[in-house]
């Protein structure tokens, strides 16, 4: 696992890793699983992951702008630098 609970991270844009979304997010849980794109639609989530050829890997639950986001893929996050 690249990040640990309590780390601050930035969410990177799907278009360019040099573009990030502010403010930083807080890692609240780290585990191995499939990422969740569609939190409440397992069928669509499975379809999207298959189309993108994404399987099980390191994922994180994060707190971003007061909202908990579940199962964020490690490659979608980078260390936050102040």
OpenMM code with the backbone's topology and positions (N, CA, C; nanometers):
from openmm import Vec3, app, unit

residues = "UNK UNK UNK UNK UNK UNK UNK UNK UNK UNK UNK UNK UNK UNK UNK UNK UNK UNK UNK UNK UNK UNK UNK UNK UNK UNK UNK UNK UNK UNK UNK UNK UNK UNK UNK UNK UNK UNK UNK UNK UNK UNK UNK UNK UNK UNK UNK UNK UNK UNK UNK UNK UNK UNK UNK UNK UNK UNK UNK UNK UNK UNK UNK UNK UNK UNK UNK UNK UNK UNK UNK UNK UNK UNK UNK UNK UNK UNK UNK UNK UNK UNK".split()
positions = [
    Vec3(0.0846, -0.1172, 0.0000),
    Vec3(0.0000, 0.0000, 0.0000),
    Vec3(0.0897, 0.1242, 0.0000),
    Vec3(0.0604, 0.2122, -0.0917),
    Vec3(0.1394, 0.3338, -0.1076),
    Vec3(0.1084, 0.4377, 0.0003),
    Vec3(-0.0186, 0.4449, 0.0430),
    Vec3(-0.0608, 0.5432, 0.1421),
    Vec3(-0.1057, 0.4730, 0.2690),
    Vec3(-0.1043, 0.5472, 0.3793),
    Vec3(-0.1511, 0.4914, 0.5063),
    Vec3(-0.2604, 0.5815, 0.5633),
    Vec3(-0.3358, 0.5278, 0.6564),
    Vec3(-0.4440, 0.6038, 0.7187),
    Vec3(-0.3864, 0.7320, 0.7779),
    Vec3(-0.4548, 0.8430, 0.7490),
    Vec3(-0.4111, 0.9738, 0.7975),
    Vec3(-0.3334, 1.0552, 0.6948),
    Vec3(-0.2890, 0.9901, 0.5873),
    Vec3(-0.2171, 1.0638, 0.4824),
    Vec3(-0.3110, 1.1590, 0.4091),
    Vec3(-0.2566, 1.2716, 0.3660),
    Vec3(-0.3282, 1.3634, 0.2788),
    Vec3(-0.2880, 1.3333, 0.1352),
    Vec3(-0.3874, 1.3260, 0.0476),
    Vec3(-0.3627, 1.2941, -0.0924),
    Vec3(-0.4410, 1.3905, -0.1816),
    Vec3(-0.3966, 1.4002, -0.3055),
    Vec3(-0.4708, 1.4731, -0.4076),
    Vec3(-0.5310, 1.3727, -0.5043),
    Vec3(-0.6489, 1.4027, -0.5535),
    Vec3(-0.7147, 1.3200, -0.6543),
    Vec3(-0.6699, 1.3734, -0.7903),
    Vec3(-0.6216, 1.2836, -0.8759),
    Vec3(-0.5719, 1.3274, -1.0065),
    Vec3(-0.6821, 1.3192, -1.1118),
    Vec3(-0.6711, 1.4043, -1.2095),
    Vec3(-0.7652, 1.4072, -1.3214),
    Vec3(-0.7458, 1.2833, -1.4088),
    Vec3(-0.8539, 1.2353, -1.4662),
    Vec3(-0.8429, 1.1223, -1.5594),
    Vec3(-0.7794, 1.1662, -1.6910),
    Vec3(-0.7730, 1.2949, -1.7159),
    Vec3(-0.7155, 1.3473, -1.8397),
    Vec3(-0.5647, 1.3707, -1.8304),
    Vec3(-0.5175, 1.4111, -1.7110),
    Vec3(-0.3753, 1.4435, -1.6944),
    Vec3(-0.3355, 1.4305, -1.5479),
    Vec3(-0.2282, 1.3562, -1.5229),
    Vec3(-0.1815, 1.3394, -1.3850),
    Vec3(-0.1276, 1.4696, -1.3260),
    Vec3(-0.1050, 1.5712, -1.4097),
    Vec3(-0.0554, 1.6986, -1.3581),
    Vec3(-0.1700, 1.7866, -1.3068),
    Vec3(-0.2943, 1.7456, -1.3336),
    Vec3(-0.4118, 1.8194, -1.2863),
    Vec3(-0.4700, 1.7455, -1.1663),
    Vec3(-0.4855, 1.8179, -1.0546),
    Vec3(-0.5422, 1.7573, -0.9337),
    Vec3(-0.6623, 1.8382, -0.8869),
    Vec3(-0.7438, 1.7745, -0.8046),
    Vec3(-0.8636, 1.8391, -0.7504),
    Vec3(-0.8375, 1.8805, -0.6062),
    Vec3(-0.8640, 2.0069, -0.5760),
    Vec3(-0.8475, 2.0599, -0.4401),
    Vec3(-0.9821, 2.0627, -0.3712),
    Vec3(-0.9830, 2.0625, -0.2407),
    Vec3(-0.8726, 2.0501, -0.1470),
    Vec3(-0.8243, 1.9052, -0.1387),
    Vec3(-0.7163, 1.8825, -0.0618),
    Vec3(-0.6680, 1.7448, -0.0472),
    Vec3(-0.7712, 1.6575, 0.0248),
    Vec3(-0.7564, 1.5270, 0.0078),
    Vec3(-0.8428, 1.4288, 0.0736),
    Vec3(-0.7631, 1.3571, 0.1826),
    Vec3(-0.8332, 1.3024, 0.2790),
    Vec3(-0.7725, 1.2301, 0.3905),
    Vec3(-0.7987, 1.0811, 0.3742),
    Vec3(-0.6930, 0.9998, 0.3801),
    Vec3(-0.7084, 0.8534, 0.3754),
    Vec3(-0.7672, 0.8072, 0.5083),
    Vec3(-0.8812, 0.7368, 0.5032),
    Vec3(-0.9420, 0.6874, 0.6268),
    Vec3(-0.9435, 0.5345, 0.6350),
    Vec3(-0.9184, 0.4669, 0.5222),
    Vec3(-0.9127, 0.3200, 0.5219),
    Vec3(-0.8337, 0.2769, 0.3992),
    Vec3(-0.7543, 0.1702, 0.4144),
    Vec3(-0.6744, 0.1153, 0.3041),
    Vec3(-0.6955, -0.0358, 0.3005),
    Vec3(-0.7209, -0.0908, 0.1802),
    Vec3(-0.7470, -0.2342, 0.1693),
    Vec3(-0.7328, -0.2802, 0.0243),
    Vec3(-0.7408, -0.4101, 0.0031),
    Vec3(-0.7337, -0.4691, -0.1306),
    Vec3(-0.8761, -0.5062, -0.1730),
    Vec3(-0.9169, -0.4534, -0.2886),
    Vec3(-1.0502, -0.4806, -0.3408),
    Vec3(-1.0594, -0.4246, -0.4829),
    Vec3(-1.1767, -0.4336, -0.5414),
    Vec3(-1.2016, -0.3679, -0.6689),
    Vec3(-1.2465, -0.2246, -0.6409),
    Vec3(-1.2048, -0.1305, -0.7242),
    Vec3(-1.2532, 0.0064, -0.7052),
    Vec3(-1.4027, 0.0152, -0.7348),
    Vec3(-1.4662, 0.1148, -0.6741),
    Vec3(-1.6091, 0.1381, -0.6972),
    Vec3(-1.6256, 0.2696, -0.7718),
    Vec3(-1.6762, 0.2588, -0.8920),
    Vec3(-1.7075, 0.3770, -0.9712),
    Vec3(-1.8530, 0.4144, -0.9481),
    Vec3(-1.9386, 0.3150, -0.9543),
    Vec3(-2.0815, 0.3320, -0.9297),
    Vec3(-2.1135, 0.2662, -0.7954),
    Vec3(-2.1248, 0.3463, -0.6905),
    Vec3(-2.1380, 0.2925, -0.5546),
    Vec3(-2.2629, 0.2076, -0.5341),
    Vec3(-2.3713, 0.2410, -0.6016),
    Vec3(-2.4974, 0.1719, -0.5759),
    Vec3(-2.5483, 0.0946, -0.6973),
    Vec3(-2.4558, 0.0623, -0.7889),
    Vec3(-2.4951, -0.0133, -0.9078),
    Vec3(-2.3839, -0.1137, -0.9406),
    Vec3(-2.3919, -0.2293, -0.8758),
    Vec3(-2.2874, -0.3314, -0.8915),
    Vec3(-2.2716, -0.3778, -1.0359),
    Vec3(-2.3825, -0.3888, -1.1081),
    Vec3(-2.3769, -0.4357, -1.2466),
    Vec3(-2.2985, -0.3370, -1.3342),
    Vec3(-2.3304, -0.2082, -1.3240),
    Vec3(-2.2601, -0.1065, -1.4026),
    Vec3(-2.1132, -0.0960, -1.3602),
    Vec3(-2.0880, -0.1093, -1.2309),
    Vec3(-1.9503, -0.1039, -1.1821),
    Vec3(-1.8686, -0.2175, -1.2431),
    Vec3(-1.9239, -0.3386, -1.2405),
    Vec3(-1.8541, -0.4545, -1.2970),
    Vec3(-1.8275, -0.4349, -1.4463),
    Vec3(-1.9267, -0.3855, -1.5183),
    Vec3(-1.9133, -0.3615, -1.6616),
    Vec3(-1.8028, -0.2598, -1.6907),
    Vec3(-1.8035, -0.1498, -1.6174),
    Vec3(-1.7034, -0.0447, -1.6388),
    Vec3(-1.5634, -0.0961, -1.6098),
    Vec3(-1.5476, -0.1703, -1.5004),
    Vec3(-1.4160, -0.2242, -1.4640),
    Vec3(-1.3667, -0.3217, -1.5708),
    Vec3(-1.4558, -0.4035, -1.6247),
    Vec3(-1.4169, -0.4968, -1.7309),
    Vec3(-1.3740, -0.4218, -1.8566),
    Vec3(-1.4491, -0.3182, -1.8933),
    Vec3(-1.4158, -0.2387, -2.0121),
    Vec3(-1.2803, -0.1688, -1.9983),
    Vec3(-1.2487, -0.1259, -1.8774),
    Vec3(-1.1229, -0.0555, -1.8521),
    Vec3(-1.0094, -0.1507, -1.8142),
    Vec3(-1.0407, -0.2809, -1.8055),
    Vec3(-0.9436, -0.3837, -1.7671),
    Vec3(-0.8800, -0.3537, -1.6314),
    Vec3(-0.9652, -0.3218, -1.5352),
    Vec3(-0.9202, -0.2922, -1.3989),
    Vec3(-0.9710, -0.4034, -1.3082),
    Vec3(-0.8802, -0.4617, -1.2308),
    Vec3(-0.9173, -0.5700, -1.1406),
    Vec3(-0.8951, -0.5315, -0.9954),
    Vec3(-0.8739, -0.6325, -0.9148),
    Vec3(-0.8505, -0.6131, -0.7715),
    Vec3(-0.7150, -0.5475, -0.7506),
    Vec3(-0.7091, -0.4539, -0.6579),
    Vec3(-0.5838, -0.3854, -0.6264),
    Vec3(-0.5976, -0.3038, -0.4998),
    Vec3(-0.4973, -0.2222, -0.4726),
    Vec3(-0.4994, -0.1350, -0.3548),
    Vec3(-0.6021, -0.0246, -0.3763),
    Vec3(-0.6959, -0.0137, -0.2832),
    Vec3(-0.7973, 0.0916, -0.2870),
    Vec3(-0.8050, 0.1593, -0.1507),
    Vec3(-0.8626, 0.2775, -0.1510),
    Vec3(-0.8697, 0.3579, -0.0291),
    Vec3(-1.0072, 0.4206, -0.0150),
    Vec3(-1.0523, 0.4300, 0.1088),
    Vec3(-1.1670, 0.5142, 0.1398),
    Vec3(-1.1076, 0.6479, 0.1819),
    Vec3(-1.1632, 0.7556, 0.1289),
    Vec3(-1.1103, 0.8880, 0.1575),
    Vec3(-1.2227, 0.9797, 0.2046),
    Vec3(-1.1852, 1.0844, 0.2772),
    Vec3(-1.2764, 1.1921, 0.3130),
    Vec3(-1.2356, 1.3103, 0.2272),
    Vec3(-1.3281, 1.3538, 0.1395),
    Vec3(-1.2993, 1.4662, 0.0505),
    Vec3(-1.4156, 1.5645, 0.0578),
    Vec3(-1.3864, 1.6845, 0.1002),
    Vec3(-1.4870, 1.7890, 0.1167),
    Vec3(-1.6032, 1.7425, 0.2039),
    Vec3(-1.5712, 1.6698, 0.3105),
    Vec3(-1.6705, 1.6246, 0.4065),
    Vec3(-1.7502, 1.5029, 0.3644),
    Vec3(-1.7172, 1.4440, 0.2496),
    Vec3(-1.7890, 1.3264, 0.1993),
    Vec3(-1.6935, 1.2081, 0.1930),
    Vec3(-1.7395, 1.0919, 0.2410),
    Vec3(-1.6588, 0.9705, 0.2333),
    Vec3(-1.6778, 0.9083, 0.0952),
    Vec3(-1.5676, 0.8894, 0.0258),
    Vec3(-1.5661, 0.8227, -0.1045),
    Vec3(-1.5054, 0.6846, -0.0832),
    Vec3(-1.5690, 0.5812, -0.1351),
    Vec3(-1.5268, 0.4431, -0.1114),
    Vec3(-1.4472, 0.3850, -0.2270),
    Vec3(-1.3498, 0.3021, -0.1915),
    Vec3(-1.2763, 0.2170, -0.2868),
    Vec3(-1.2179, 0.2953, -0.4044),
    Vec3(-1.1389, 0.3962, -0.3735),
    Vec3(-1.0712, 0.4770, -0.4747),
    Vec3(-0.9401, 0.4070, -0.5118),
    Vec3(-0.9204, 0.3812, -0.6387),
    Vec3(-0.8016, 0.3102, -0.6859),
    Vec3(-0.6747, 0.3907, -0.6568),
    Vec3(-0.5707, 0.3215, -0.6134),
    Vec3(-0.4449, 0.3853, -0.5747),
    Vec3(-0.3880, 0.4749, -0.6854),
    Vec3(-0.3993, 0.4325, -0.8096),
    Vec3(-0.3412, 0.5106, -0.9198),
    Vec3(-0.4150, 0.6417, -0.9449),
    Vec3(-0.5307, 0.6602, -0.8828),
    Vec3(-0.6061, 0.7845, -0.8975),
    Vec3(-0.5689, 0.8872, -0.7905),
    Vec3(-0.4711, 0.8530, -0.7057),
    Vec3(-0.4302, 0.9407, -0.5960),
    Vec3(-0.2809, 0.9676, -0.6033),
    Vec3(-0.2405, 1.0863, -0.5582),
    Vec3(-0.0976, 1.1168, -0.5421),
    Vec3(-0.0793, 1.1839, -0.4067),
    Vec3(0.0424, 1.1778, -0.3542),
    Vec3(0.0714, 1.2431, -0.2274),
    Vec3(0.0462, 1.3923, -0.2390),
    Vec3(-0.0149, 1.4495, -0.1355),
    Vec3(-0.0405, 1.5930, -0.1344),
    Vec3(0.0832, 1.6636, -0.0828),
    Vec3(0.1194, 1.7677, -0.1510),
    Vec3(0.2339, 1.8475, -0.1081),
    Vec3(0.1867, 1.9901, -0.0870),
    Vec3(0.2163, 2.0435, 0.0316),
    Vec3(0.1730, 2.1797, 0.0630),
    Vec3(0.2627, 2.2822, -0.0005),
] * unit.nanometer
topology = app.Topology()
chain = topology.addChain("A")
for resn in residues:
    res = topology.addResidue(resn, chain)
    for name in ("N", "CA", "C"):
        topology.addAtom(name, app.Element.getBySymbol(name[0]), res)
